[in-house]
Amino acid sequence: MVTVRQIVQRDSLVGRRVRVGGVCAIAGTGPSAGVWVLQAGPWAIEVRGLVPRSCLQEPIGAEALTIFAQIVEGTDSTERLLLRLPD
């Protein structure tokens, strides 16, 4: 289990499959469905893949969750994204 902060700050985690916890902060709709943000304290990261039910309920961010995901580089080498994997 790693933290969102560790994912954002550690280059050594890119490419690894991890469990990470947080809350849903934002969920995409329409063409952005399947894109959402996992937040833990002041740290946040974009997630692509299955959107948890808690992202679709009010209030958003009320339910803690843990996901299994692969860490990948975003559009530049400093950005990180999570690709959600089946639990």
C-alpha positions as CSV (number, residue, x, y, z in Angstrom):
1,M,0.0,0.0,0.0
2,V,1.4,3.4,-1.0
3,T,0.1,6.9,-0.5
4,V,-1.0,9.4,-3.1
5,R,1.9,11.6,-1.9
6,Q,4.4,8.9,-2.5
7,I,3.0,8.3,-6.1
8,V,3.3,12.0,-6.9
9,Q,6.8,12.4,-5.5
10,R,8.7,9.1,-6.2
11,D,9.9,8.4,-9.8
12,S,10.8,4.9,-8.7
13,L,7.2,3.9,-8.5
14,V,6.4,4.6,-12.1
15,G,5.3,1.3,-13.8
16,R,4.5,-0.4,-10.5
17,R,1.1,-1.9,-9.5
18,V,0.0,-0.6,-6.1
19,R,-2.8,-0.3,-3.7
20,V,-3.6,3.3,-2.8
21,G,-6.2,4.8,-0.6
22,G,-8.1,8.1,-0.6
23,V,-11.4,9.6,-1.5
24,C,-13.0,10.5,-4.8
25,A,-12.6,14.3,-5.3
26,I,-13.9,14.8,-8.9
27,A,-15.6,12.4,-11.4
28,G,-15.8,13.1,-15.1
29,T,-19.1,12.9,-17.0
30,G,-20.0,12.5,-20.7
31,P,-16.9,12.0,-22.8
32,S,-14.8,12.2,-19.6
33,A,-16.6,9.3,-17.9
34,G,-13.9,6.9,-16.6
35,V,-11.7,9.8,-15.5
36,W,-11.7,10.8,-11.9
37,V,-9.4,12.2,-9.1
38,L,-8.3,10.3,-6.0
39,Q,-7.3,12.6,-3.2
40,A,-5.6,12.1,0.2
41,G,-5.2,15.2,2.2
42,P,-3.6,17.9,0.0
43,W,-2.4,15.4,-2.5
44,A,-4.4,14.3,-5.6
45,I,-3.9,12.2,-8.7
46,E,-5.9,11.6,-11.8
47,V,-7.2,8.0,-12.2
48,R,-8.4,6.5,-15.4
49,G,-10.7,3.5,-15.3
50,L,-13.7,2.3,-13.4
51,V,-15.3,5.1,-11.4
52,P,-16.3,4.1,-7.9
53,R,-19.9,4.4,-6.8
54,S,-18.9,6.9,-4.1
55,C,-17.9,9.4,-6.9
56,L,-21.4,9.4,-8.2
57,Q,-23.1,10.0,-4.8
58,E,-23.6,13.2,-2.8
59,P,-21.6,14.4,-1.1
60,I,-18.5,13.4,-3.2
61,G,-15.6,12.4,-1.0
62,A,-17.6,11.2,1.9
63,E,-16.5,7.5,1.6
64,A,-12.8,6.3,1.9
65,L,-11.7,3.8,-0.7
66,T,-8.7,1.7,-1.7
67,I,-8.0,0.8,-5.3
68,F,-5.5,-1.3,-7.2
69,A,-3.8,0.6,-10.0
70,Q,-0.7,0.9,-12.2
71,I,1.3,4.1,-12.0
72,V,2.2,5.6,-15.4
73,E,3.7,8.8,-16.6
74,G,1.4,11.5,-17.9
75,T,2.0,13.9,-20.8
76,D,5.3,15.1,-19.3
77,S,7.8,13.2,-17.2
78,T,6.8,14.9,-13.9
79,E,3.1,14.1,-14.1
80,R,1.7,10.8,-12.8
81,L,-1.6,9.0,-13.6
82,L,-3.2,5.9,-12.2
83,L,-4.7,3.2,-14.4
84,R,-7.2,1.4,-12.3
85,L,-7.0,-2.4,-12.4
86,P,-9.6,-5.0,-11.4
87,D,-9.5,-5.6,-7.7
